[in-house]
Amino acid sequence: MAPGERLALLPVASGIRLAYEGACAPDEPHVKNRRLLRRFRELEQLPSDDQQALLRTIDAFLAKAS
């Protein structure tokens, strides 16, 4: 095994999670549409009742679209 390959295994062996592609933090999903991600982050700040109402709206839209 080449030295570089051993280095690549170091985080895995240490239990460290890496964010690949530099697009997101380790605990965040990889999202292609950053505008949607920003909106969902804003929506998370709304009261629970408002979030539920928006989820019902999104669910209805997706059901009709498919």
MDTraj code that builds the backbone (N, CA, C; nanometers):
import mdtraj as md
import numpy as np

residues = "MET ALA PRO GLY GLU ARG LEU ALA LEU LEU PRO VAL ALA SER GLY ILE ARG LEU ALA TYR GLU GLY ALA CYS ALA PRO ASP GLU PRO HIS VAL LYS ASN ARG ARG LEU LEU ARG ARG PHE ARG GLU LEU GLU GLN LEU PRO SER ASP ASP GLN GLN ALA LEU LEU ARG THR ILE ASP ALA PHE LEU ALA LYS ALA SER".split()
xyz = np.array([
    [0.0853, -0.1180, 0.0000],
    [0.0000, 0.0000, 0.0000],
    [0.0894, 0.1237, 0.0000],
    [0.0564, 0.2183, -0.0831],
    [0.1348, 0.3415, -0.0940],
    [0.1108, 0.4293, 0.0288],
    [0.2077, 0.5155, 0.0655],
    [0.1904, 0.6024, 0.1828],
    [0.0650, 0.6884, 0.1758],
    [0.0322, 0.7382, 0.0568],
    [-0.0885, 0.8201, 0.0421],
    [-0.2146, 0.7428, 0.0718],
    [-0.2167, 0.6160, 0.0348],
    [-0.3337, 0.5319, 0.0621],
    [-0.3493, 0.5091, 0.2121],
    [-0.2373, 0.4934, 0.2818],
    [-0.2443, 0.4762, 0.4272],
    [-0.2990, 0.6025, 0.4937],
    [-0.2573, 0.7190, 0.4437],
    [-0.3069, 0.8447, 0.4999],
    [-0.4568, 0.8592, 0.4783],
    [-0.5056, 0.8119, 0.3644],
    [-0.6482, 0.8220, 0.3352],
    [-0.7301, 0.7375, 0.4317],
    [-0.6720, 0.6315, 0.4852],
    [-0.7432, 0.5447, 0.5788],
    [-0.7397, 0.5968, 0.7218],
    [-0.6513, 0.6895, 0.7521],
    [-0.6360, 0.7395, 0.8873],
    [-0.7655, 0.7939, 0.9482],
    [-0.8403, 0.8824, 0.8792],
    [-0.9645, 0.9312, 0.9392],
    [-1.0637, 0.8188, 0.9664],
    [-1.0711, 0.7222, 0.8780],
    [-1.1645, 0.6112, 0.8964],
    [-1.1249, 0.5303, 1.0191],
    [-0.9967, 0.4999, 1.0311],
    [-0.9477, 0.4224, 1.1446],
    [-0.9650, 0.4989, 1.2751],
    [-0.9612, 0.6312, 1.2697],
    [-0.9742, 0.7141, 1.3894],
    [-1.1195, 0.7440, 1.4233],
    [-1.2118, 0.7059, 1.3367],
    [-1.3529, 0.7344, 1.3604],
    [-1.3921, 0.8757, 1.3240],
    [-1.3117, 0.9439, 1.2453],
    [-1.3402, 1.0815, 1.2043],
    [-1.4213, 1.0796, 1.0752],
    [-1.5287, 1.1594, 1.0711],
    [-1.6087, 1.1714, 0.9484],
    [-1.5631, 1.2933, 0.8717],
    [-1.5481, 1.2776, 0.7406],
    [-1.5058, 1.3876, 0.6555],
    [-1.6207, 1.4311, 0.5657],
    [-1.6223, 1.5591, 0.5309],
    [-1.7193, 1.6104, 0.4343],
    [-1.6525, 1.6080, 0.2978],
    [-1.6973, 1.5206, 0.2118],
    [-1.6399, 1.5101, 0.0790],
    [-1.6920, 1.6214, -0.0102],
    [-1.6153, 1.6572, -0.1083],
    [-1.6455, 1.7614, -0.2058],
    [-1.6488, 1.8998, -0.1441],
    [-1.6232, 1.9129, -0.0158],
    [-1.6199, 2.0421, 0.0502],
    [-1.7510, 2.1171, 0.0447],
    [-1.8603, 2.0513, 0.0108],
    [-1.9881, 2.1191, -0.0089],
    [-2.0686, 2.1345, 0.1189],
    [-2.0434, 2.0494, 0.2168],
    [-2.1267, 2.0555, 0.3355],
    [-2.0501, 2.0054, 0.4566],
    [-2.0987, 2.0414, 0.5735],
    [-2.0410, 1.9926, 0.6977],
    [-2.0725, 1.8437, 0.7094],
    [-1.9990, 1.7710, 0.7916],
    [-2.0188, 1.6262, 0.7997],
    [-2.1612, 1.5836, 0.8331],
    [-2.2334, 1.6619, 0.9136],
    [-2.3677, 1.6217, 0.9545],
    [-2.4777, 1.6798, 0.8665],
    [-2.4420, 1.7491, 0.7602],
    [-2.5412, 1.8079, 0.6710],
    [-2.5543, 1.7254, 0.5443],
    [-2.6747, 1.7192, 0.4915],
    [-2.6937, 1.6443, 0.3671],
    [-2.6303, 1.7166, 0.2491],
    [-2.5931, 1.6401, 0.1489],
    [-2.5427, 1.7004, 0.0256],
    [-2.6634, 1.7381, -0.0593],
    [-2.6806, 1.8663, -0.0842],
    [-2.7946, 1.9169, -0.1603],
    [-2.7405, 1.9906, -0.2815],
    [-2.7924, 1.9574, -0.3988],
    [-2.7471, 2.0236, -0.5210],
    [-2.8023, 2.1649, -0.5320],
    [-2.9262, 2.1849, -0.4901],
    [-2.9904, 2.3156, -0.5026],
    [-2.9746, 2.3920, -0.3709],
    [-2.8753, 2.4782, -0.3669],
    [-2.8467, 2.5527, -0.2432],
    [-2.9597, 2.6478, -0.2047],
    [-3.0331, 2.6949, -0.3020],
    [-3.1459, 2.7845, -0.2721],
    [-3.2504, 2.7110, -0.1891],
    [-3.2793, 2.5860, -0.2262],
    [-3.3734, 2.5059, -0.1473],
    [-3.3195, 2.4823, -0.0066],
    [-3.1935, 2.4535, 0.0044],
    [-3.1330, 2.4294, 0.1351],
    [-3.1452, 2.5532, 0.2243],
    [-3.1187, 2.6706, 0.1667],
    [-3.1323, 2.7950, 0.2444],
    [-3.2754, 2.8134, 0.2922],
    [-3.3715, 2.7870, 0.2043],
    [-3.5124, 2.8026, 0.2425],
    [-3.5499, 2.7066, 0.3547],
    [-3.5050, 2.5821, 0.3445],
    [-3.5385, 2.4851, 0.4486],
    [-3.4749, 2.5232, 0.5822],
    [-3.3567, 2.5806, 0.5780],
    [-3.2953, 2.6276, 0.7024],
    [-3.3774, 2.7401, 0.7632],
    [-3.4292, 2.8290, 0.6803],
    [-3.5151, 2.9369, 0.7296],
    [-3.6446, 2.8801, 0.7855],
    [-3.7009, 2.7805, 0.7165],
    [-3.8264, 2.7214, 0.7613],
    [-3.8113, 2.6525, 0.8961],
    [-3.6937, 2.6008, 0.9247],
    [-3.6708, 2.5352, 1.0530],
    [-3.6839, 2.6319, 1.1701],
    [-3.6744, 2.7609, 1.1438],
    [-3.6850, 2.8610, 1.2491],
    [-3.8301, 2.8976, 1.2799],
    [-3.9227, 2.8550, 1.1944],
    [-4.0636, 2.8864, 1.2146],
    [-4.1224, 2.8004, 1.3265],
    [-4.2339, 2.8462, 1.3844],
    [-4.3028, 2.7642, 1.4842],
    [-4.3467, 2.6305, 1.4231],
    [-4.3599, 2.5307, 1.5073],
    [-4.3940, 2.3958, 1.4633],
    [-4.5242, 2.3913, 1.3821],
    [-4.6233, 2.4670, 1.4231],
    [-4.7518, 2.4679, 1.3498],
    [-4.7328, 2.5171, 1.2070],
    [-4.6524, 2.6202, 1.1894],
    [-4.6250, 2.6722, 1.0551],
    [-4.5466, 2.5708, 0.9722],
    [-4.4514, 2.5031, 1.0352],
    [-4.3760, 2.4001, 0.9643],
    [-4.4688, 2.2885, 0.9168],
    [-4.5590, 2.2462, 1.0022],
    [-4.6518, 2.1396, 0.9652],
    [-4.7424, 2.1824, 0.8497],
    [-4.7892, 2.3074, 0.8525],
    [-4.8735, 2.3580, 0.7445],
    [-4.7959, 2.3586, 0.6122],
    [-4.6714, 2.4008, 0.6166],
    [-4.5904, 2.4024, 0.4949],
    [-4.5620, 2.2611, 0.4442],
    [-4.5390, 2.1678, 0.5358],
    [-4.5161, 2.0289, 0.4945],
    [-4.6399, 1.9698, 0.4274],
    [-4.7573, 2.0029, 0.4792],
    [-4.8811, 1.9553, 0.4144],
    [-4.8932, 2.0137, 0.2738],
    [-4.8586, 2.1408, 0.2584],
    [-4.8632, 2.2054, 0.1271],
    [-4.7645, 2.1394, 0.0311],
    [-4.6423, 2.1155, 0.0781],
    [-4.5411, 2.0509, -0.0049],
    [-4.5845, 1.9103, -0.0425],
    [-4.6365, 1.8361, 0.0542],
    [-4.6837, 1.6994, 0.0284],
    [-4.7947, 1.6984, -0.0777],
    [-4.8889, 1.7925, -0.0674],
    [-4.9984, 1.8002, -0.1642],
    [-4.9450, 1.8335, -0.3026],
    [-4.8508, 1.9264, -0.3098],
    [-4.7913, 1.9632, -0.4387],
    [-4.7202, 1.8440, -0.5007],
    [-4.6413, 1.7731, -0.4205],
    [-4.5666, 1.6580, -0.4732],
    [-4.6602, 1.5451, -0.5165],
    [-4.7667, 1.5254, -0.4432],
    [-4.8630, 1.4215, -0.4789],
    [-4.9290, 1.4546, -0.6135],
    [-4.9616, 1.5807, -0.6335],
    [-5.0257, 1.6226, -0.7590],
    [-4.9256, 1.6164, -0.8757],
    [-4.7989, 1.6465, -0.8490],
    [-4.6988, 1.6513, -0.9535],
    [-4.6554, 1.5117, -1.0008],
    [-4.6738, 1.4129, -0.9164],
    [-4.6251, 1.2802, -0.9555],
    [-4.7321, 1.1916, -1.0135],
])
top = md.Topology()
chain = top.add_chain()
for i, resn in enumerate(residues, 1):
    res = top.add_residue(resn, chain, resSeq=i)
    for name in ("N", "CA", "C"):
        top.add_atom(name, md.element.get_by_symbol(name[0]), res)
traj = md.Trajectory(xyz[None], top)
